[in-house]
Amino acid sequence: MESITIALVLLLAVVVSGTLTRLSPIAIPVPLVQIVLGAAIAGITGSGVELDPDIFFLLFLPPLLFLDGWRIPKEGLFRDKATILELSLGLVVFTVIGMGFFINWMIPAMPLTVAFALAAIISPTDPIAVSAIAARVPIPRRLMHILEGESLLNDASGLVCMRFAVAAALTGSFSLTSALGTFLWVAFGGIAIGAGVTWCTVIAKEYVSRKLGEETGSQILISLLIPFGAYLVAEHLDCSGILAAVAAGITMSYAEQRGHALGATRVRRSAVWDTLQFALNGIIFVLLGEQLPRIITGAARVVQETGHHQPIWLIVYIVAITVALGVLRSIWVWVSLRFTLLRAVWRGTPRTRPHWRLIAATSAAGVRGAITLAGVLTLPLLLDDGSPFPARDLAILLAAGVIVLSLIAASLALPPLLKDLELPAEPHHEREEDNARIAAAQAAIQAIEKLQHELGEGRSDVDIYADAAARLMELYRRRIEGRSGSTENAEQVRAVEAVERRMRLAAVKAERDTVFALGRARRISDEVSRKLVREVDLAEARLNALP
């Protein structure tokens, strides 16, 4: 009963955090509000949640990484693949080596292996936290795609590095040759397992759906189970469950392009995953705040072992680590940009030199978030000989402090850096969209003509089918003419569509208000009211999704 109560309180805190953020007159990142609420819960209850690292890792990371892989724009991922790989792989290794030695030098009481583990944990970035910060000053789309791609891959690379560092701390030994071979097995095995589990699951469920029909609830549950299945299989085979979850998400995105799922399944599944993502990310930060009092107490004890008897040294450590992370990231971003421009010169490709503020924004956007917290909380409690894991509480506090300080720094730095910033031109896709709409409309006309002949053949009321088909085909022909005409004509069509969209939204709102009024007056049943409101809601969602 106590565990259920705690879970409900955490979910309530996540809900309240969203409300408080919207009420705030200034742009406060939601994660900061959630951390404060967690600390308040700990202060009121006087006790903390006992977290099992393995269970915590299993419950939170697979679905979050899976969803990141599923939803990341693939075009941006492949277009900027060189930049993303430089940030997600090269920067991680650069950060782990540089920060590992720096942390061990600054805090001698923390063993080098633990320092490397902490450096690996704080290397991944969190685009969700960045987007929350920049809600009122939107991040450029291409930059956001790069940050999303970096986060997707550096989550895996950073946590894999952490795994090796923790293993070295537990065993007391490390072999570069053995680690390299293990890394290849862990990485490629995890990717293969994630892709294989997802593809086999998709093929199996499509086969069952063809034979027995598609059940939306089952399809949603299957999508929820895939990341956990991929993660557990990979971990059982001593591969990376993290990479398996990421690969499973990317594979799922390609499998979905087959279009075999029902529209209702996609709509409901998207809503379920949005809710799950919101809840899991929120609970992680609330748990961070809830754990802070206990973490601070344990960390203060480790600080005293270093010869510093003032708690202020904890703040000094956090600030020094955050600044060092920013310096390393800035150096790497600048060097990466030099190489990108040099490659463009070699290929003879015209390349616009980005504004310095864009480079600074990319550096400032290296915010740590949910993955860092989830990773640091999975540090083992005990070594193989049964003794406590060295400096565990201090490592957790330092990682938590870096998360908070990086959120604050980015919330202060990003808005002025991005405001009125002139960006390099991004590729436009209006022509591709117009071609796709034309092709879809032509296919719709052919389908209508075919169905008209099938339904009207041999019937006396064939005029009814001809009239309905003519009205529908005229709608699609106007769409084709508008999209295939000149640029000026296309702009006029888009202006008309924008006006029509506003009118339809107003009509939809009036429909819904009328249905609710009829329901309140008991002139229609609850069942009819729910059905009509659902139809209106879907129509409104479709209109709001239009460009």
C-alpha positions, -999 to +999 in steps of 0.1 A: +000+000+000+028+024+008+044+019-026+012+026-043+007+058-023+042+070-032+036+064-069+004+084-067+021+112-049+049+113-075+023+114-103+004+142-085+036+162-082+042+158-120+007+172-127+012+201-102+046+209-118+030+215-152+004+238-137+029+258-117+051+263-148+022+277-168+013+300-140+048+314-137+053+348-153+089+339-162+101+309-183+111+283-156+121+249-169+096+222-158+124+199-145+135+226-120+099+229-107+097+191-104+130+189-085+117+216-060+085+196-055+104+164-049+125+181-022+093+195-006+078+160-005+109+147+012+108+176+037+071+170+045+073+132+047+107+130+064+116+099+045+130+090+011+121+063-015+144+033-015+155+029-051+168-004-064+192+007-092+185-023-115+147-019-112+150+019-117+171+014-149+147-012-163+115+009-156+126+042-169+153+040-196+140+015-221+107+033-229+123+068-230+151+057-253+127+036-274+104+066-279+134+089-288+145+065-315+109+061-327+101+098-331+134+114-341+132+129-376+152+105-398+158+130-425+176+154-401+194+125-385+210+114-418+215+148-433+236+160-403+249+125-395+286+137-395+279+165-370+257+142-349+283+115-347+310+140-338+289+152-309+275+119-298+306+097-300+337+119-302+324+144-277+314+116-252+349+100-253+365+135-251+343+143-221+348+110-203+386+112-205+389+149-197+363+150-169+374+117-154+409+129-148+397+164-137+372+150-112+398+126-097+423+154-095+398+177-078+384+151-054+411+126-046+387+107-023+368+096-054+387+067-071+396+072-107+373+044-119+343+061-101+354+095-115+353+080-150+319+065-143+306+099-132+321+115-162+304+090-185+271+096-167+272+134-171+282+132-207+247+126-223+225+156-230+188+160-227+169+177-256+136+176-236+151+199-210+164+222-237+130+224-254+114+232-221+138+260-215+134+275-250+096+272-250+092+310-253+123+314-276+119+285-301+151+266-310+158+265-347+144+233-362+177+221-377+196+228-344+169+209-325+172+180-349+210+179-343+205+181-305+179+153-307+202+131-328+231+138-304+210+129-274+197+097-290+232+084-296+251+099-267+226+084-243+238+050-254+275+058-258+277+075-224+259+048-205+280+021-222+311+039-211+296+041-176+291+003-177+328-003-183+339+022-157+316+006-131+328-029-140+364-017-135+354-002-101+338-035-090+366-058-102+395-034-097+410-042-131+407-028-167+420-041-200+418-019-230+420-049-254+393-068-236+372-037-233+374-030-270+363-065-279+336-064-253+325-030-266+320-043-301+300-073-288+280-051-265+273-024-291+266-044-323+249-072-304+226-047-287+217-030-320+211-063-337+189-076-309+168-044-307+162-044-344+155-081-345+131-082-316+111-052-330+110-065-366+099-100-355+073-086-332+059-063-359+057-092-385+040-115-360+014-089-349+006-080-385+001-117-393-023-121-364-041-089-374-046-101-410-061-134-397-081-122-367-085-085-371-067-057-353-074-049-317-063-014-307-057-021-271-035-051-278-015-031-304-008-004-278+003-029-252+026-046-277+043-012-285+048-007-247+063-041-242+088-040-272+114-018-255+114-039-223+116-071-243+145-058-264+163-045-233+159-077-213+170-100-241+201-079-248+210-078-211+205-115-208+230-120-236+255-095-220+248-069-247+238-033-243+201-031-234+204+007-239+215+003-275+188-024-280+161+000-269+174+028-292+176+004-321+142-010-314+127+025-315+144+034-349+133+000-363+098+007-351+097+040-370+106+022-402+081-006-396+054+020-390+060+034-425+044+002-439+011+017-429-005-016-417-019-003-384-054+012-382-057+050-379-075+046-346-046+025-333-021+052-342-042+080-326-047+062-293-012+048-292+003+083-297-018+096-268-007+068-246+030+073-254+028+110-249+013+105-214+039+078-206+068+101-217+054+130-197+050+109-166+083+091-167+104+123-173+085+141-146+088+113-120+126+111-126+130+147-117+106+145-088+126+116-075+158+136-079+144+163-056+130+137-032+164+120-029+184+153-025+183+155+014+197+120+017+222+125-011+235+157+005+240+141+039+260+112+024+280+135+001+289+158+029+305+129+047+327+121+016+337+158+014+350+157+049+371+127+040+388+149+014+399+173+042+372+200+035+349+204+064+326+231+049+296+220+029+303+250+006+328+227-011+300+207-026+288+238-045+324+245-056+327+210-070+294+213-088+302+247-103+337+235-113+324+204-130+296+223-149+321+249-161+346+222-172+318+205-191+309+237-208+345+244-218+351+209-232+318+211-252+327+245-265+361+234-276+346+203-293+318+222-311+344+248-324+367+220-336+338+201-351+327+232-370+362+237-384+362+201-398+328+206-412+338+237-431+370+221-442+351+191-456+328+215-475+359+232-491+373+199-502+340+188-518+335+222-534+302+226-516+291+262-508+289+265-470+277+296-450+297+303-419+273+301-389+270+331-366+291+328-334+258+330-314+247+297-330+279+280-320+275+294-284+238+282-284+249+247-294+274+247-266+249+261-240+223+236-251+243+208-235+218+204-207+219+173-186+186+157-177+166+125-172+191+101-187+219+114-165+198+111-134+186+076-143+222+065-150+237+079-118+210+063-096+219+029-110+254+030-095+258-002-074+252+000-037+280-025-029+313-037-044+318-074-052+335-079-018+304-065+000+318-031+009+300+001+000+305+015-035+330+043-030+317+079-031+283+068-044+264+095-027+289+122-037+287+110-073+249+112-073+249+147-057+274+160-082+254+146-111+222+161-096+239+194-091+252+195-127+217+188-139+202+217-119+230+241-127+231+233-164+193+238-166+197+272-149+226+282-171+209+272-203+176+289-193+196+322-189+219+318-219+197+304-247+170+330-250+194+360-256+216+338-279+187+326-301+166+358-301+165+374-336+193+351-347+198+348-385+203+312-393+217+294-424+190+285-449+173+252-442+160+230-470+123+236-479+099+208-485+068+226-498+073+212-533+077+177-519+046+182-498+026+195-528+037+166-550+027+141-522-007+158-519-012+157-557-003+120-558-027+113-529-055+132-545-050+114-579-050+081-561-082+091-543-099+100-576-090+067-591-103+048-560-136+068-561-141+061-598-134+024-592-158+022-563-185+041-581-185+016-610-185-013-585-214+000-564-235+014-593-232-016-616-266-031-624-285-007-600-314+015-609-303+043-586-269+047-603-273+085-604-269+086-566-235+070-569-225+092-598-235+124-580-216+115-548-185+105-568-186+137-589-188+159-558-159+141-541-138+140-573-143+178-578-129+184-543-097+164-552-094+181-586-094+215-570-067+204-547-046+191-576-051+223-596-041+244-566-010+224-558+003+220-593-002+256-605+023+285-603+039+297-570+015+327-570-015+305-574-002+281-548+002+309-523-034+320-530-046+284-525-028+283-492-043+315-481-078+302-489-070+270-471-059+290-440-092+309-440-111+277-446-092+260-417-102+288-393-138+286-404-138+248-399-123+251-364-150+276-355-176+252-369-161+223-350-162+242-317-198+251-323-206+214-330-190+203-298-207+230-277-241+220-292-235+183-285-225+191-249-256+213-245-278+185-258-262+161-234-267+184-204-303+188-214-307+150-216-319+153-252-293+127-262-279+097-244-244+097-228-233+071-253-243+092-283-228+123-267-194+106-262-194+092-298-202+126-313-176+145-292-150+119-301-157+125-338-155+163-334-123+160-313-106+139-340-117+164-367-103+193-346-070+174-341-067+169-378-073+205-385-048+216-359-022+193-374-024+210-408+005+233-416 
